[in-house]
Amino acid sequence: MNSNLRTGDTVVVIAGKDKGKQGKIIASDAQKSRVTVAGVNVVSKHRKPRSQNDKGGIKKEEAPIDVSNVQIICPQCGKATRIGHLIDESGKKHRKCKKCNAIMDGEKRTKVVKNTQKESKASAKEKTNEKVVEAKANKAQKAPEKVQDAEVAPKAKVDAAVAERNAPQAKSAK
């Protein structure tokens, strides 16, 4: 199974005996879908001395837990979140926070990708605004007399409708 979690990510445990604990991933096994988190799922291992200089005893160490029991913490918003994916202009795939849409693969890439998205949105808005202005200018040049007549005609219709509405009210008020 392909995991979106990588070594060095900060995660929070969402299920199990250590629910609520946070830590960094120190090892991951994608084939078994397990991760080892620092300070989480600490177990006691009984070790036998291997040489005369080595001391045996009970050693505490972290054991792996299932990937489904942890959730990544976004470095920008600080919340536990799911991971989405984003492909930039160069075709590279990046992990992103589902809550704040921040890129989780590095700050340099985050700024570049966000700026290009904003620039593309801004340029798209500018293009549509330019098209609207051009269309209005073309309409005004083609038929300036019709535009003036169209402005006068609705006013007369509105005045007539208002007069009709007020006439029955005046009769009922008397």
N, C-alpha and C positions, 0 to 999 in steps of 0.2 A: 504494500500500500504506500502511496506517495504522501508524505507528510509535509505540511506547510511550515512546520516548526524547524528551526535550525539551532545548532549549538551556539550559545551566547544570548539567545532570546530570553527575556524575562517573562515568566508565566505565573499564573495563579492556579492552584488546585481547586477544581470545582466539584469533586466527588471523592469519597473515601475518607479514611481516618485523619488525613491531614488537610481536610477541606478548609480553604481560606488562606493557606500558607502561600507565600510567594518565594520565588527563587529563580536562579539562572539555570538554563539547561547546560549540563556539563557533558552529556553524551546522548546520542540518539541512535536508534536502530530502526531504520525505515522498513526493513523486511518484516520485523516482528511488531511494528507500530508501537514502539515503546520508547520512552525518554527517561533519562536520569536527571533529576532536579536537585540542586544543592540544598541540603537541609530538609528534604522531603522524603518520606518513606524510609526513615533510618532504621536499619535492622542490625541485630547483633550477630556477628559471625565468630564462631569458636575456631581459633587458629592454633595449630600444633606447631611448635618450633621446628624449623627446617634445618637449622645448624646450631652449633654451640653458642654462637654470638646472637642468634635470633631468639627473641623472647616470644613465647606463645601467649595466649590469653583471649579475652573477649574483645573484639574490635568492632566498633560501630562504623557502618558505612551506608551510603544511599543505595537503594535498590531501584531498578527501573519500574515505572508505572505506565499504564496505557495512555496513548496520545489523547484519547477521548476524555480523559479525566483532567486535562489541563486546558487552559485558554490563555492565549498570548495577551500581554499588556502592551497597549500602544505607547511608544515612547513620547509622543506629542500630547495626546489627551489624557494619558495615564489610566485609561479604563480598559477592563477586560473586553476583548472584542473578537469577532471572527475575522478571517483574512479573505480579502478579495484580490483580484489580479487586474493589472493594468499593463497594456503594451504601449511603449513610447514610440516616437518617430523612427528610431533606429531598429525597432523590432524586438527590443529586449523586454522580457516579462518581469514585472516588479510586483511585490506584495504590497497591498494597501489596507489600511484600517477601514472597516465597514462603517464605523461611527463618524470619523472626522475626515475620511478620505486622504489621510497622510500616507506617504510612501514609507515603508518600513525598512528599505534596503540601504538607506544612507541619506544624509542631509543634502549633499551636493546634487544627487539625482532628484530629490524632492523638489528643490528650487527650480531646476531646469524644467521638469515635467509640469509643475504647477504653472510656471510662467508661460510655457507654450500653450497650455490649455486656455489660460486667461487671454493670451494674445489672439488665439484663434477665435474665441468667443467674441472678443472686442472687434476684431476685423470683420467677423460675420455681421455683427450689429451695424458697423459702419457701412458695409456694403448694402445692407437692406435699407438703411436710412438714405443713402445716396440714390438708390433706385426709386424710393418713394418721392424724394425731392424732384428727380428728373421726370417722373410720371406727372406730378402736379404741374411742373413747368410746361410740359408738352401739352397737357389739357388746356392750360390757360392760353397758350399760343394758338392752338387750333381753333377754339371757339370762345373768345372772350365775351361775345354778345350773349350766347346761350347761357353762360354762367351767371351773368347779371340778371337775365330773365328768370332763371331758375331760382335765384335768391328772392326776387320780388314775388313770384307766384306763390310759394308756400306761405308767405306772410299774409297774403290776401285770403288764402284758404283757412288759415288759423283764425284770423279775425272773424270770418264768416261763421266758423264753428263755435267760437266763443259767443257770438251774438245769438246763435240758435240755442245754446245752452242757457244763457241768461234769460231769454224770453220766456220759457215755461216757468222758470223760477219766479219771475216777476208776477206772472198771472196767479200762481198758487199763493204767493205772499199776500195778494190783495184779498 
